[in-house]
Structures are given as C-alpha cells and as structure tokens.
Amino acid sequence: MATHQNGFDQASSYREKLRHIQDLTPIDEPLISWDGHRGRSVREYLTPPIEPYGVDVAEWQNALSGRKEAPHCRTTPQVPPIRHDAPTMVLIFYPRPDQNDARPIHQSASYLKRVERIAAMGEQTILYVPPELMETIRAMRPDPHWYIVDSYATVWDIPTNNYQRDNFANKQPRLFQEFDGYTDADGELKPVERYNRAHHSAVCNAKAFIMYDAVMRNPFGSDRWMYVDAGFLFDDGPKDSDGMIWGDLIKSGLDSAKIDRAIGVSCDTGVVMGQYSHRDGCPDIDDECWSNPRRAWRTRQFIANVYVGNSLGMLNYSARFMQTVDDMDANGMYTGREELVVAFVALRYPNSVFSIPWFPLPIQLDYRWQFPGKLVFSRVGGPESVPPIVDPIASLYVRGYVSSRPTLPAGGIYVTTPYDYDEWEIRHGLTPK
C-alpha cells in the first residue's frame, strides 16, 4: 500500500476523512495537503476584472477575499442573451508566437478552422485571445454573442502565470524529465513529451482563470456555462451525411436541459467533466501516484477539453483548481497539463468534480480514442440521449465511499455500461482504428 510523504497510511486516512465531508471543502483545508506545505493563495490574484455580475457571484467574491461589506454587482446583462436559457461557451486561444510549434501564430490556419467550427455553432461564446488575433477571430462571426476578450497581451500576462514564467521555463520541464514511467512495463499510458513546453503549460494553467474571469464579466447574464478547448472540434472528427466534419454537432447546438441535468448533480460546488478511456487501469487511492512526484503522471484520468456547471460551480471549481496548482508547485509536483491536476482536485476537494465515464458512441458518431464529451451536451440523439454522471471518488478512487450526490444513469444513444466497450465493439463488429 502506498504511503504519504509523512508516513501515514494514505488510503485509510482519506477514507476516514471522506466520512466527514458534507458538501464543499474549505479552500484552505484540502484533504491532500502534502505535509501542510502551501503555495501562494488564490486570494492574491483573484480580483474581478470589472464589477461582477450577479449578487451570488459578488457574495462569493467577498467570501473568498474576506471582505465584510455589502456586495457590489451588476444586475443587467451587457448583451441580451441569445435565448432565455442559453448556456455560455468559454474558450482560450493563445498560440505560441514562433514558427516551430503545432500552433504557431502565423501558421495557425488549421487551428483557426476549429475555432470557426465553434463560431458556426451559433451559441453565445466568450473567447480569450491575444490582441493581434482580435480582428481575425471577430471576422468569423460579427455578432454581439461572439464576445472577445483581449485584455491579456500574452499568456504570461494572465494572473495565474505572470509570477511563474521562470517556473514553467525551468522547474516544470525538469520535473517532467524526472518522471519515472517511460518503460514498456507501464503500458501504453506514458508521459507525453509534447506537454513539456513552457507556453503550452501556461495555456493549460490559464484555463481555470479565464473561466473565473468569464463568470465575473458575464456579459450575457448566464448561469449555465461550458468550458471548451479552442481545439474542441479537431480536423479528423466524424462527418455528417454532407461530409462536414463535426457537422451533426455544429448543426444541433447545445441542449440546455442536458446541461441543467449535470448542474443538478454538481450544484453550486463544482463541475461535470469527462473521463478518458482507461485501458491501462485506474489508479485508486492506494496508488503511489498520489504521493510520489515521479509517478504523478499516472493520475491522468480526465480530459478537460469540455466541462459544464453553473456560475458558482465554475467559480468554486476554478478557485480549487488554481489553489491545487499553486500547492503542487510548492511541493515539487508537475502541473504543466490540466488532466494531471484535475484528479488531485477531485480528491483534495470532494464534491467539486463529477464525471462522465468514457463509453463508446454509436458507429455513425464514433471517434473512438477520445471521450465523447463533444456530443453529450448537444442535441444529438434527442432529449432522451443523456450520459451517465458519477462521483469519481466512489467510482474510481475509494471503494465503499458513499457519494453525497446520486449517480445519474445513461439513456438513449448513450445507454452503455461505462466500461464494457470491448464487448460493445465485438457486438457491433468494430475494430480499433
């Protein structure tokens, strides 16, 4: 059994602590504290860019900062919402400013095409881009529901990153190279070398901040949110009957009722995101990845290219993610890719991360290697096609843990036991792509 750095029985300790968790763990009292070593506090840099929208959000900000004064907030949307129940999509696009990367700013036609696909969905959207891309992005969709923020000139000007450029350029790459897990004995899941880049790591680290920032700005008065990666609709996804890549998703749009269903589980405390396929197994609470920095890459269980929640859920998750990054940084843990952090967030702060287990999609929609989160919050499949939603602590980490929220079963085209995909492929005559 793995032990924590200070020698206590990690699995038993977490199981005991989890018995006493009610709803939202205080940000200063995470279950995993690495011997009490703390990084900087999110209170140092989480200040609203403008007067926040909504009384609840303003009260949340006051509680975080410790202010006792009456909350000041805006109560009228800057832009009338596109429809009364519309969710808001949020994404960030800061390509590397050189000629040698997969996403250089001067050769980003393929990546920009993916952003165009998001524009074609017609949803109200907030985008974070460098100023030099403002006009290019705006031209994709010149309407007020395509809302662009260029307040941060570079990814290093975003408050989660501006204090640690040297960290991402030097310390984090060194920690990545010290990972123990590059041999065939570790199976197919290994550290991915392309994650070991300072700018790439900073963009990943900035995702939680821009989600916080978007909820504070909230030009549409939204209380349904969906974070998506700018590369959300890749160039090699499924095609519709007209041959358009991701065409069924683009044409269908988002389903507010499905997002509300997820919010009904995560409530005001967190978000719902997707799990990867786990052909190499899942590290439970006994795994050394939780206490051995050289094995921390094994925690990679979530794909953060899409997650949903309401305003307070997004704020609570974002703040806990950012605090976890700062605490991991203070304890010599690698933080350069968000799915290496999310698993720690789920355990440090119960009821802040709920998840949709990986499962296969019908063959006409299949994009086999990826989690199908791109589709589960869309209208594809109709209103009865809903994904399963679980508490990952109960389903992945701690046997016998009783979640405070109910597990939601799947329906419609998503009716599949989460982990029987090998049998499903045989039944449908599929072979690995």
ZAMARGU-4260 file (C-alpha; in steps of 0.2 Angstrom, whole numbers, plus 5000, padded with zeros to 4 digits):
<rodrens>
0) 5000/5000/5000 | 5006/5017/4996 | 5011/5029/5010 | 5010/5048/5010 | 5026/5058/5012
5) 5024/5060/5031 | 5022/5041/5033 | 5003/5039/5037 | 4993/5026/5029 | 4986/5037/5014
10) 4971/5026/5009 | 4965/5024/5027 | 4967/5042/5031 | 4957/5048/5015 | 4943/5035/5019
15) 4942/5042/5036 | 4942/5060/5031 | 4929/5057/5017 | 4916/5051/5030 | 4915/5068/5037
20) 4914/5078/5021 | 4897/5086/5019 | 4897/5097/5004 | 4911/5110/5000 | 4928/5108/5007
25) 4936/5125/5013 | 4949/5130/5001 | 4962/5131/5015 | 4958/5114/5021 | 4961/5101/5007
30) 4961/5083/5011 | 4978/5081/5002 | 4990/5094/5009 | 5007/5087/5006 | 5013/5089/5025
35) 5005/5106/5026 | 5016/5115/5013 | 5006/5128/5005 | 5008/5138/4989 | 5003/5156/4987
40) 4984/5159/4990 | 4972/5162/4976 | 4966/5177/4986 | 4982/5186/4980 | 4977/5187/4962
45) 4958/5183/4960 | 4951/5200/4959 | 4937/5204/4947 | 4942/5212/4931 | 4926/5223/4932
50) 4911/5224/4944 | 4905/5206/4944 | 4888/5201/4938 | 4875/5194/4950 | 4873/5195/4969
55) 4878/5177/4972 | 4894/5180/4962 | 4898/5196/4971 | 4895/5187/4988 | 4906/5173/4983
60) 4920/5185/4979 | 4918/5194/4996 | 4918/5177/5005 | 4934/5172/4996 | 4943/5189/4999
65) 4937/5191/5017 | 4928/5207/5014 | 4913/5211/5025 | 4905/5225/5015 | 4889/5223/5006
70) 4892/5216/4988 | 4893/5227/4973 | 4887/5220/4957 | 4879/5222/4940 | 4862/5215/4938
75) 4858/5220/4919 | 4866/5210/4905 | 4878/5220/4894 | 4872/5210/4879 | 4854/5202/4879
80) 4856/5183/4880 | 4853/5174/4863 | 4839/5165/4871 | 4832/5164/4889 | 4840/5148/4894
85) 4856/5149/4884 | 4872/5142/4891 | 4888/5152/4888 | 4904/5143/4880 | 4921/5149/4885
90) 4937/5146/4877 | 4955/5152/4876 | 4967/5153/4861 | 4985/5159/4864 | 4996/5150/4850
95) 5014/5150/4853 | 5022/5165/4844 | 5036/5156/4834 | 5037/5145/4818 | 5041/5129/4826
100) 5026/5123/4835 | 5010/5114/4830 | 5000/5130/4834 | 5012/5145/4828 | 5003/5162/4827
105) 5007/5165/4809 | 5003/5147/4803 | 4988/5143/4813 | 4975/5141/4798 | 4971/5123/4804
110) 4968/5128/4822 | 4958/5144/4817 | 4947/5132/4807 | 4942/5123/4823 | 4938/5140/4831
115) 4927/5144/4815 | 4918/5127/4818 | 4914/5133/4836 | 4908/5150/4829 | 4897/5141/4817
120) 4888/5133/4832 | 4879/5150/4834 | 4880/5149/4853 | 4884/5164/4865 | 4903/5162/4867
125) 4917/5171/4876 | 4934/5170/4869 | 4951/5175/4876 | 4964/5179/4863 | 4979/5190/4861
130) 4976/5207/4854 | 4984/5203/4837 | 4971/5189/4834 | 4956/5200/4839 | 4951/5205/4821
135) 4954/5188/4814 | 4943/5180/4827 | 4930/5194/4826 | 4928/5192/4807 | 4922/5174/4810
140) 4906/5179/4817 | 4902/5198/4818 | 4888/5197/4831 | 4887/5203/4849 | 4886/5185/4856
145) 4903/5181/4849 | 4911/5191/4863 | 4930/5193/4863 | 4942/5197/4877 | 4959/5203/4873
150) 4964/5210/4890 | 4979/5200/4891 | 4993/5203/4878 | 5002/5186/4881 | 4998/5171/4890
155) 5011/5177/4903 | 5000/5192/4907 | 4986/5181/4914 | 4987/5181/4933 | 4989/5163/4935
160) 5005/5164/4925 | 5013/5181/4927 | 5023/5176/4943 | 5030/5160/4937 | 5037/5161/4919
165) 5053/5155/4926 | 5045/5140/4934 | 5037/5135/4918 | 5053/5138/4908 | 5064/5129/4920
170) 5057/5120/4935 | 5042/5111/4927 | 5052/5104/4912 | 5065/5097/4925 | 5051/5089/4935
175) 5044/5082/4919 | 5060/5074/4914 | 5061/5066/4931 | 5045/5056/4929 | 5048/5038/4931
180) 5036/5030/4918 | 5044/5029/4901 | 5047/5010/4900 | 5035/4997/4892 | 5031/4990/4909
185) 5020/5005/4911 | 5009/5000/4896 | 5003/5012/4883 | 4999/5027/4895 | 5015/5037/4897
190) 5021/5055/4900 | 5018/5064/4883 | 5033/5074/4878 | 5024/5087/4869 | 5016/5093/4885
195) 5033/5098/4891 | 5033/5116/4884 | 5033/5132/4894 | 5020/5141/4884 | 5009/5126/4882
200) 5009/5123/4901 | 5005/5141/4904 | 4989/5140/4892 | 4983/5124/4901 | 4986/5133/4918
205) 4976/5148/4912 | 4960/5138/4908 | 4954/5139/4926 | 4957/5158/4927 | 4948/5163/4911
210) 4933/5153/4917 | 4933/5163/4933 | 4936/5179/4924 | 4922/5175/4912 | 4909/5172/4926
215) 4914/5188/4933 | 4912/5198/4917 | 4896/5188/4912 | 4891/5199/4898 | 4875/5189/4894
220) 4869/5186/4912 | 4872/5167/4910 | 4870/5154/4924 | 4874/5139/4913 | 4892/5138/4907
225) 4903/5126/4896 | 4921/5127/4895 | 4928/5121/4879 | 4946/5120/4872 | 4949/5130/4856
230) 4954/5114/4848 | 4937/5106/4853 | 4932/5102/4835 | 4948/5093/4828 | 4951/5091/4810
235) 4948/5072/4810 | 4932/5070/4819 | 4916/5061/4812 | 4907/5068/4797 | 4889/5070/4794
240) 4879/5065/4778 | 4885/5080/4769 | 4904/5076/4773 | 4906/5090/4785 | 4917/5087/4799
245) 4908/5088/4816 | 4893/5094/4806 | 4880/5085/4816 | 4886/5093/4832 | 4888/5110/4824
250) 4870/5110/4817 | 4862/5103/4833 | 4869/5116/4845 | 4869/5114/4864 | 4855/5106/4874
255) 4851/5117/4890 | 4841/5103/4898 | 4856/5091/4897 | 4867/5105/4905 | 4854/5108/4918
260) 4854/5089/4922 | 4873/5090/4925 | 4871/5106/4936 | 4858/5096/4946 | 4872/5084/4951
265) 4887/5097/4954 | 4875/5110/4961 | 4884/5126/4966 | 4900/5117/4972 | 4908/5111/4956
270) 4908/5105/4938 | 4905/5089/4927 | 4918/5084/4915 | 4923/5068/4906 | 4935/5054/4910
275) 4947/5046/4897 | 4946/5028/4892 | 4956/5018/4905 | 4963/5003/4895 | 4978/5003/4907
280) 4968/5004/4923 | 4964/5017/4935 | 4975/5022/4950 | 4964/5020/4965 | 4968/5028/4982
285) 4982/5015/4986 | 4992/5020/4970 | 5009/5028/4973 | 5005/5042/4960 | 4996/5052/4975
290) 5012/5053/4985 | 5027/5050/4973 | 5030/5065/4962 | 5040/5054/4949 | 5024/5044/4946
295) 5011/5058/4947 | 5008/5057/4928 | 4998/5041/4932 | 4984/5052/4939 | 4979/5057/4921
300) 4961/5052/4921 | 4951/5067/4915 | 4950/5076/4898 | 4947/5094/4902 | 4943/5100/4884
305) 4924/5102/4890 | 4916/5104/4907 | 4900/5112/4912 | 4892/5120/4928 | 4883/5135/4934
310) 4891/5151/4939 | 4895/5146/4957 | 4900/5129/4952 | 4913/5136/4940 | 4920/5148/4952
315) 4922/5135/4966 | 4930/5123/4954 | 4941/5136/4946 | 4947/5143/4963 | 4951/5125/4969
320) 4960/5120/4953 | 4971/5136/4954 | 4975/5133/4973 | 4979/5115/4969 | 4991/5121/4955
325) 4999/5133/4967 | 5001/5120/4981 | 5008/5107/4969 | 5020/5119/4963 | 5026/5122/4981
330) 5029/5104/4984 | 5038/5099/4968 | 5024/5092/4958 | 5022/5093/4939 | 5007/5105/4935
335) 5010/5108/4916 | 4995/5099/4910 | 4977/5101/4917 | 4972/5082/4917 | 4987/5079/4929
340) 4980/5091/4941 | 4961/5088/4940 | 4962/5071/4949 | 4971/5079/4963 | 4957/5092/4964
345) 4944/5079/4964 | 4952/5071/4980 | 4958/5086/4988 | 4940/5095/4987 | 4926/5082/4986
350) 4910/5087/4978 | 4920/5099/4966 | 4922/5087/4952 | 4909/5075/4945 | 4912/5065/4929
355) 4905/5056/4914 | 4914/5039/4912 | 4921/5035/4895 | 4909/5025/4884 | 4908/5021/4866
360) 4896/5030/4854 | 4886/5023/4840 | 4896/5020/4825 | 4890/5035/4815 | 4896/5046/4828
365) 4911/5036/4834 | 4928/5045/4837 | 4935/5030/4847 | 4950/5036/4855 | 4943/5052/4863
370) 4930/5054/4877 | 4913/5058/4868 | 4911/5074/4878 | 4909/5084/4862 | 4892/5077/4859
375) 4884/5073/4876 | 4878/5091/4880 | 4872/5093/4862 | 4855/5090/4855 | 4862/5075/4845
380) 4852/5059/4849 | 4837/5069/4856 | 4831/5074/4873 | 4832/5056/4880 | 4850/5053/4875
385) 4859/5058/4891 | 4876/5052/4898 | 4879/5044/4914 | 4886/5055/4928 | 4895/5049/4943
390) 4906/5054/4958 | 4924/5049/4953 | 4929/5046/4971 | 4916/5032/4973 | 4918/5025/4955
395) 4937/5027/4953 | 4947/5030/4969 | 4939/5024/4986 | 4930/5008/4987 | 4915/5010/4999
400) 4914/5028/4998 | 4896/5034/4998 | 4894/5050/4987 | 4883/5064/4993 | 4875/5066/4976
405) 4866/5052/4966 | 4873/5044/4951 | 4863/5048/4935 | 4861/5033/4923 | 4863/5035/4904
410) 4849/5035/4891 | 4846/5035/4873 | 4861/5033/4862 | 4872/5033/4877 | 4865/5018/4885
415) 4880/5008/4888 | 4889/5001/4904 | 4903/5013/4906 | 4917/5000/4905 | 4911/4987/4893
420) 4917/4995/4877 | 4927/4979/4872 | 4911/4969/4872 | 4902/4983/4863 | 4915/4984/4849
425) 4913/4965/4846 | 4894/4966/4846 | 4895/4980/4833 | 4908/4972/4823 | 4921/4986/4826
430) 4939/4985/4826 | 4952/4998/4833 | 4955/5012/4822
</rodrens>
